[in-house]
Amino acid sequence: MQWPSAAELGLRAPLPSGYHYELLDRRQIPALISALGEWYPGIAVGNASCHLREDFYLHRVCLEDELDRDFMVVLIKQGDQLAGVFSGERDPDGEVLYGRICAISPKHRGAHLSRSVPLLEEALGRAMGMGMAYGLATMHYPHMQATFERMGWRLVGITPGFDRELVAPGVVKRVYEAVYAKVLVAEEGLLRPQARSMTPAVRALFGFLFPGQCDNA
């Protein structure tokens, strides 16, 4: 289960003209931390705050001489200029990929780079034979929700209090997040649940999220 190269990602999830992918290496860690703090001040708290710590990259992220780690950071660049970043975490046992962060430089937001992120996560998952990829979108604003939906990902639920966000200067609260998923295996690879195996509440929610996909036997 090897992470794909930047060149392979470019073929599987093409970027707008003039942009390219690079995989993070040690030399770029300080610049990436600085950029994330500038682009995304709210990253200082919550689930994504690890991306501001150098030791996170040195000990947990796949780097040029540590290729078997379960975190991958992919840079989006225009020439030598950092335009965006995506990080993903794989579960090799469950064969699932979790999209951790997507951040785009304010200077490049008109290029619609965020639309490439679901394609990129899907490409990473398919390249490694994963069965499913998923990501969370804040409900503090709708932009990433709209991106997932535009790219064909399915809304599968809402998590209450999953993460913490800086919602106003000096104010941190636990927030609701929308969960989006992309199944990467064929239909025959999924076991449909049976109605008799679900409580009425679960059955009602399943029918709303996945109409027609319940086995009523």
N, C-alpha and C positions, 0 to 999 in steps of 0.2 A: 504494500500500500504506500506507494511513493508519491510525494507531492509533484505535480507537473511543473515543467519549466516555464519561464516567462514567455518564451517563443510559442510553446504549445497553447498557453492561455490566450495569446494574441490571435491564434487561429480559431480557438473555440468560442471566444467572447470578444470579438473585435471592438476596438475603441474608435471614437471619432478620429478623423484624419488629423495627423500631427501629434497624436498621443501614443504612448506605449507603456507596457508593464515592465517593472523590475521587481525582483525579489529582494527583500531587505538584507543588507549585510551590515556587519558591525560598524563600519565607518559612517553609516548614515543614521545610526540610532540617535545621537544628540540632536541632529537637525530635525528628525521626525518628531521627537518629543517637543522641541521648541515650536514647530509648526502646529502640532495638535493643540497645544496650550493657547496658541494665538487664534486658530480657526474656531475652536470649540471649547470656550471657557468652562462650560458645564461638565466637561470630562473630568474635572478635578474631584468629583464625588461619584460614587456608585460603581456599577459593574465594569465600566470602561476605564476607570481611573488607573488600573494597572498599566495602561499604555503610556503613562507619564513617568514610569519608573524604569530606569535603565536595567535593574536586575531582572525585571520581567522578561525583557528581550534576551538577556545573556543566559538565563537559566531555563526559559520555557519556550522560546520561539525558535523555529527552524531557521538556522543560519548556515553559512557556507560550509562549515565543518561539523554541523550538528543537524543532519538532514532527516533524522527519524523522529523529531519532536512533533507534538500534536497541535501546536499553534503555527499558523503561517501568516506572515504579513506581506501583502502585495502593494507595491507603490504604483501610482499612476503618474507618469511624467510627460511633460512637453519639453523636449530637448533635455536639458539638465535641471529644469525647474520642477519641483515637486508640486503636483496638481491635486493629488488625492491619495487616500490610503484605504485599504480594506484589510481586516484581519478575520481569520476563521479558525475555529477549533474543531478538530475531528475526534469522534469517539470510535476508535478502531474496532471495539468489541460489538457495538451496536450498528456500526457502519453508517453513522450519521454525522453530518457536518452542520455546525452552528456558526452562523455569521455574527461575529462579535461587534465590529464597528465598521462604519463607513463614514468618512469625513472628506469633504471636498473644499479646496481652497476657495475663499470668496472671489478671488481673481478669475477662477475657472468655472464658476457655477453656471454661466451662460452657455457652456458647452454641453450641458445635459449629461455630464459624466455619471451622475447617480443612476441613470437608466442602465448603465453597463454593470452595476453592482450585482443585481440578481442574476444576470447572465454569467458573471464571473464566479459567483458562488456555485451556481449550477455546474459550470464547467469544471471547477475544482472537484465537486462531488462526483461527477460522471467519470472524470479522469482516474479517480481512485476506486471506482466501483462501489460508491456509497449507495445506500438504499433511499435516503431522504436527506434533504437540506432544509434548514429552517432559520428564521431570523425574527427579531423583535423590532417593532416600530413604535416609537413614543406616541402617546396620544395627546401630547402637549401641543403638537402641530401636525398637519395632515400630509406633509410632503412625501415622507418615506412610505406611508401607507399607500398613497396614490401610485408611487413607483412600483411597489410590489404588485399591486392589482393590475397595473398597465402591462406588466411583464408576465402575467398569467399565474402568479402564485396565489395559493388559496388561503384565505383567512380561516384559521382553525380554532381560534379562541382568543380570550383576553385574560391576562394575568393581573390580578389586583395586588399592588404593592410589591411587584417583582424587583423593582430597582429604585434607586434614589436619584432625584434630579434637583439641580439648583433652579428653583422656579421663580426666584426673585433674588436680588442682591442680599446675600447672607441668609436666605431661607431655603432649606433643604427639606423636601418631602418625599415620601414613598409614592410611586406613581403607578397608574395602569399602563400596560403595554399590550399592543396588538401582536398576536403571533401569526406569522405567515409561513407556509410550508410548501415545498415542491417535492413530490414523490418522483424518484429517479429509477424505479423499477417498473416493469410491465404490470398490467392489471392482474395477470395470473399470479404474480408474486405477492399479492395482498390477500389476506384472509378477511373476508367480510364478517363483521360481528353478527350474531343472531339476536333477534329482538328479545327472546326469552332470557338472554344473558345480561340484559341492561335494566336498570331501574327506570321507572317512568320518566324521571327527570333527564337521565342520560339519553334515553331513547328519543325524547323530544328534541334535545339539543343536537343529537346525531342526525336526526331527520332534517333539521334546519340547515346544518352545515354540509351534510352529504346526502342530499335528496336522492332516493332511489337506490342507495348503496347498502341498505340493510337487508340481511337474510331473514325473512319472516317465518322461516320454517321452525 
